[in-house]
Amino acid sequence: MKKVYIYMAEGFEEIEALAPADLLRRAGAQVTLVSITDSLTVCGARGVSVVCDSTVSDSLSLPDMILLPGGYPGYKNLAESKQVEDIIKLMLDQNRFVAAICASPAAVLGAKGLLKNSSAVCYPGMEDSLNCKKIVSDGVCSDGNIITAKSAAFAIDFSLTLIERLFDAQTRRKVADQIVYNG
């Protein structure tokens, strides 16, 4: 079974974390919501509290994919976490999937120089922090094992791209059909 960890920080953007969690689970992935603090409960940018499955300090095996939602101040909290940075680097070293949406591609990946060989997209106005090979204008960008997305408006497209990369195009279509998505 494919494993995905979604790293949850105080102030995360709800749709950017929960839409992928929902759709990836529909596809058959084992999705684990991981709090980056010692508390399992994390509050999103719009006041929605989520009880995570695990914390970043729990010993977890390396997943097939990690996901970094945006949201304010969620992306800043992710960027300031040494544990999250170490996991990202390990994932990239192991050539596993790293996905980030909204401000996280720039603030969490780009600001640490982790996109220098990749094309990427991020929340408009943060492109200077991407530090990437090529900034794209599409809503979702998939380059090698790094998948980035522009904003909450692209949460469904982003989620379906994650499914296609983790599984295949047929699984993407199946999940899109389940939610009556025609995009």
Sequence and secondary structure as in RCSB ss.txt:
>XXXX:A:sequence
MKKVYIYMAEGFEEIEALAPADLLRRAGAQVTLVSITDSLTVCGARGVSVVCDSTVSDSLSLPDMILLPGGYPGY
KNLAESKQVEDIIKLMLDQNRFVAAICASPAAVLGAKGLLKNSSAVCYPGMEDSLNCKKIVSDGVCSDGNIITAK
SAAFAIDFSLTLIERLFDAQTRRKVADQIVYNG
>XXXX:A:secstr
  EEEEEE TT  HHHHHHHHHHHHHHT EEEEEESSS SEEE TTS EEE SEETTS     SEEEE   TTHH
HHHHT HHHHHHHHHHHHTT EEEEETTHIIIIIGGGTTTTTSEE  STT GGGT  SEE  SSEEEETTEEEES
 GGGHHHHHHHHHHHHS HHHHHHHHHHTT   
